[in-house]
């Protein structure tokens, strides 16, 4: 699987939203499809890579976005987003 992390800042509150998707999709196309939609008007992509579902590790990079995985930081975000809603 692949993933991107979108960062949204609203009212001084920083939030990061992980998006997981199948490997046959392209990082940039997924980002372009989401950015600008309701609630993501000012989103930026801060991380992208591959996620290994069996061990839930994040690594790699997106050549189309020219971004790399933040590794363990992204893994923790994906694992806790339902509890902390991506708020940093």
C-alpha positions in Angstrom: 0.0 0.0 0.0 1.0 3.6 -0.4 0.2 6.7 1.7 0.4 10.5 1.9 0.1 12.8 4.9 -1.8 16.0 4.4 -1.2 18.9 6.7 -4.0 21.4 7.4 -3.7 24.5 9.5 -6.9 26.1 10.6 -7.1 28.8 13.3 -3.5 28.2 14.3 -4.2 24.5 14.9 -2.0 22.1 12.9 -3.5 18.8 11.9 -2.1 15.9 9.9 -4.3 13.5 8.0 -2.9 10.2 6.7 -4.4 8.8 3.5 -3.8 5.1 2.7 -4.5 3.8 -0.8 -3.7 0.9 -3.1 -0.2 0.7 -4.7 -1.5 0.9 -8.2 -2.5 4.5 -7.6 0.1 7.4 -8.0 0.9 9.6 -5.0 0.6 12.8 -6.9 -2.7 11.9 -8.5 -4.2 11.0 -5.1 -2.9 14.3 -3.6 -4.2 16.4 -6.5 -7.6 14.7 -6.2 -8.0 15.6 -2.5 -6.3 19.0 -2.1 -8.9 21.7 -2.7 -11.9 19.7 -1.7 -14.0 20.7 1.3 -11.9 20.9 4.5 -8.7 20.4 2.5 -8.7 23.7 0.6 -5.3 24.7 2.1 -3.8 21.3 2.6 -0.2 20.5 1.8 1.5 17.1 1.5 4.2 16.7 4.1 5.1 13.1 3.7 4.6 10.2 1.3 5.7 6.6 0.9 4.8 3.0 1.2 3.2 1.2 4.2 3.7 -2.5 4.9 0.3 -3.6 6.2 1.6 -6.8 7.9 4.1 -4.9 10.2 2.6 -1.4 9.7 6.0 0.1 8.9 6.3 3.2 6.8 9.2 3.8 4.4 10.2 4.7 0.9 9.4 7.8 -1.1 7.2 9.3 -3.7 9.0 10.2 -6.8 6.0 12.1 -8.2 5.8 14.3 -5.1 9.5 14.4 -4.4 8.8 13.5 -0.7 10.1 10.8 1.5 8.5 8.8 4.3 9.0 10.1 7.9 9.2 6.4 9.0 8.2 5.9 12.6 6.6 9.4 12.9 4.2 8.5 10.1 3.6 5.0 11.6 2.6 6.6 14.9 0.3 9.1 13.2 -1.5 6.4 11.2 -1.9 4.2 14.3 -3.3 7.0 16.5 -5.2 9.3 14.1 -8.6 8.0 15.4 -7.6 8.9 19.0 -5.9 12.3 18.5 -7.5 13.3 15.1 -4.0 14.2 13.8 -3.7 17.2 16.0 -0.1 18.1 16.8 
